[in-house]
Amino acid sequence: MSHVVVVGAGPAGAAIALLLVQRGVRVTLIDQEATFDRVFRGEGLMPSGVEALDQMGLGSCFEQIPSRKLDGWDFYVDQQRCMQVQEPQAELAAFTPRIVSQSALLELIVGQARQQTNFEFWPGWQVRELLQTNAGVCGVRAIHQDEIREFSADLVIAADGRYSRLRKLAGLSLQEAQTQFDVLWFKLPAPPVLLQETFFTACLQWERQFAFYVSWDKQLQIGWIVEKGQAKNLRDRDWIEEFVQAVPASLAEHFRQQRHQLKGPIFLDVVVGLCPQWSIPGLLLVGDAAHPMAPNRAQGINMALRDAIVVANHLVPLFQAAGPSTQLNAVLQGIQAERLPEIRAVQKLQLAEWKRIAYFFGNRFTYRQFKLLARGLGRLQFTQNRWLEHQHGLRHGVLPVKLNV
């Protein structure tokens, strides 16, 4: 039985581990954190991510974990609603977007993998070194408290995030795209009026651009856009008053009443990039380790789940046929070749959104242009339909991804 060590129990790592163990591959999953709990994690599943889970046999997972359907998108400019877009009804019966507890989702996926005898999970272990021979990577050395352990493997998969330690240990480079913004995250109890439906709401002003939605825990998750490198200068602001300046008037009093319940800010350093090379002999990068994504439309988790399907499609036939190890390098390169077109296209779409924000909010003249256009055209059904069409790649993916093993 082939043995794969997966480092990182995020969406990519957990999903790959599950798909491989269910198909007879021995998998050891290692994660440096002892639990899945985090205050802020990507929790937006677009139709592409929901469909990927369905293909993995996890279509019913939303009945088992905290989640909310996303009903639509709301846009306010200077506290006035300019456009509201409902989720297409035809999609609601199939792969409608969801807000989920990522921690609960990961726990569920790893829990299913644990039902297989060919699976081991080592939480709380940090990988410090790659084990290598002349033929390539053959495992990892990890530490937990004062204990050091070696894990040998036929393949190591690095799913350890945008700041991937394994990527650095392997000497693989990341080509970062130029990003102009970072994000500060906050949480605040949601008012009862917003619990009836879940809308992603953008509040835009000349000096303020942020968005919020009701999360799975009935908290408003708020993302505030800041100019790159300026986050440290903003931490001491009266954030409630900043929000109140731009939220609809009906919500202003609630924000003030909940002032002492505000959590945050938590700083997100927006890193968007792409590794020119995702593998060396015995090692493969996936998810944010290979292609860190911007936060818009939560593409990190959605692309990670699609990565997992492609990885399984390529690796399972090789391992089941007990193919020679010399074929593995070509298979790893094939995974990158299949995923690159979609990753490049999605990152291009994400960065185009950031550039539009930078343009329209670059000076008062362009902001006034934006405001006039938004208020004049946003209420038209044609405009709303065009917005949805323009979002298609970020919602559904760019290329078909089908699990065929």
Secondary structure as UniProt FT lines:
FT   STRAND          3..7
FT   HELIX           11..21
FT   TURN            22..24
FT   STRAND          26..31
FT   STRAND          44..45
FT   HELIX           47..55
FT   TURN            56..57
FT   TURN            59..60
FT   HELIX           61..63
FT   STRAND          67..69
FT   STRAND          72..77
FT   TURN            78..79
FT   STRAND          80..86
FT   HELIX           89..92
FT   STRAND          98..100
FT   HELIX           102..113
FT   TURN            114..115
FT   TURN            117..118
FT   STRAND          119..123
FT   STRAND          126..133
FT   TURN            134..135
FT   STRAND          136..144
FT   TURN            145..146
FT   STRAND          147..152
FT   STRAND          155..158
FT   TURN            162..163
FT   HELIX           165..169
FT   TURN            170..171
FT   STRAND          175..176
FT   STRAND          181..189
FT   HELIX           192..194
FT   STRAND          199..204
FT   STRAND          209..214
FT   TURN            216..217
FT   STRAND          219..227
FT   TURN            228..229
FT   HELIX           231..233
FT   TURN            234..236
FT   HELIX           239..244
FT   TURN            245..246
FT   HELIX           249..257
FT   HELIX           259..261
FT   STRAND          263..268
FT   STRAND          273..274
FT   STRAND          279..280
FT   TURN            281..282
FT   STRAND          283..285
FT   HELIX           287..289
FT   HELIX           296..298
FT   HELIX           299..320
FT   TURN            321..322
FT   HELIX           325..327
FT   HELIX           328..360
FT   HELIX           364..377
FT   TURN            378..379
FT   HELIX           381..390
FT   HELIX           392..396
//
